Amino acid sequence: MRASYAQSLKNNIDHAYQQFLNSGKLVNGIASLTVLDGKTGQPIFTNNASIGLPTASTMKVITSITALDILGPNYTYQTKLAYVGEIDSLGVLHGDILVIGSGDPTLGSDRYTDTKAETILNKWVYTIQNAGINHINGSVIGDDLYLNGNDVPPTWNWVDIGNYYGAGISGLNWRENKTGITFSPSVIGQPVTLSSTTTPLTGITLINEVITGGNGSGDNVYAYSAPYSDIIYLRGTYGRDLKKVIEIAVPDPALELAQQLTTSLSEAGILVDSIPTTGKRLLNKGKRLQSQRQELDVHRSPLLKDIIYWFNQKSVNLYGEAMLKSFGIISHNESTTQKAVSLLGKYWEQKLRIPNSELNIQDGSGLSPQNRVTTLAMAKIMHYAQSRPWFTDFQKSLPEINGMTMKSGTIGGVLGYTGFHRHKTGTPVTFSLLVNNYTGSTSAMRQEMFKLLNSLK
């Protein structure tokens, strides 16, 4: 009986796929679809299943599954507050306050109750006061050396890396390494006014070249900067009727954290004599942080399974790059993106015998246009996840789209979906669908993909 269900489903998919190809939207493009039996893992339908294609954010499911398998669903990042030097009888610390990062991407994030910036800063100020410190004859230092400072994957596009979704990954992340900018539009075709930023950008020059766009034109603002830039260019158009805070990447999140903690201490009456800095900046000057430290506090991140929830629900690229580097360090003490993606490929070659050529991966989030992954490899890894004890947590992280549990992906010329569904006959399926270089609008292509995926219902 099951074989007849599978054959009937295959016929339905085959018919829908032919209609999909005849839609006229792939004249110069390519599509790849793999549908596996959710119980056996055997292919029900494949087309171009072994062709490596850019993934966009569907790459996030591979990173999530790898992280859950290697790090475990209850893994947490630790950020330590410490001091170096001595505290005298008058409460003067003759030394520095250190915030020591471990790559926690949620530190200062508004997505969780215990990670909010104000909550953490208040806790650390209280902790420093409770240690008897009322004056710091030194600096607040953001120790970001765990991942060798702030960096972005080398294959990310220049047009992306200055914006919130292209923020770098630091050993000490803060507020998801982004800040907001408020504009006041003017006459169409004339410059907008930069009104405010949601956090101070001390030492950074914003050069505003944004023009007021027409009503309904929306947000077409792009920030251009790189890690450690001290100049950020703002270009593009901002709709005249738009009321939106534009989010951009912060070039040095560890320094921003050190600056904000310094300000919070000052507001609490604790004077800090020297300007804030970071471990990376000191290292660049030939100075090293002291190894003998007195620990004051350990902040633990949310559990990995809760980080993965927001990673997939809201496609937070920073979380993926943090997880990628984390399992690179923990499994092989390798912190570079290049080494970590190589280890990821080897992991699945050993685990599921997936050839490296099917997982030509450049980052952990899918923002790189140079990723080349086959839908067969992606579907196999998704199927593997169903056998793991943490699968329920992973499945909860996937959005509900078009009545199906699946992760989407969108970058220039690329659309993708991968997920799980149960056919009306009771047959569970795992699927991956990628489309590259389609013709027409994104919304029109998306509707054609939904029609195709409806054959799995």
Buried (B, 14 or more C-beta within 10 A) or exposed (E): EEEEBBEEBBEBBEEBBEEBBEBEBBEEBBBBBBBBBBEEBEBBBBBBBBBBBBBBBBBBBBBBBBBBBBBBBEBBBEBBBBBBBEBEEEBBBBBBBBBBBBBBBBBBBEBBEEBBBEBBBEBBBEEBBEBEBBBBBBBBBBBBBBBBBBBBBEBBBEEBBBBBBBBBBBBBBBBBBBBBBBBEBBEBEEBBEBEEBEBEBEEBEBEBEBBBBEEEBBBBBBBBBBBBBEEBBBBBBBBBEBEBEBBBBBBBBBBBBBBBBBBBBEEBEBEBEEEBBBBBBBBEEEEEBEEEBBEBBEBEBBBBBBBBBBBBBEBBBBBBBBBBBBBBBEBEEBBBBEBBBBBBBBBBBEEEEBEEEBBBBBBBBBBBBBBBBBBBBBBBBBBBBBEBEBBEBBBBBBBEBBEBBBBBBBBEBBBBBBBBBBBEEEBBBBBBBBBBBBBEEEEEBBBBBBBBBBBBE
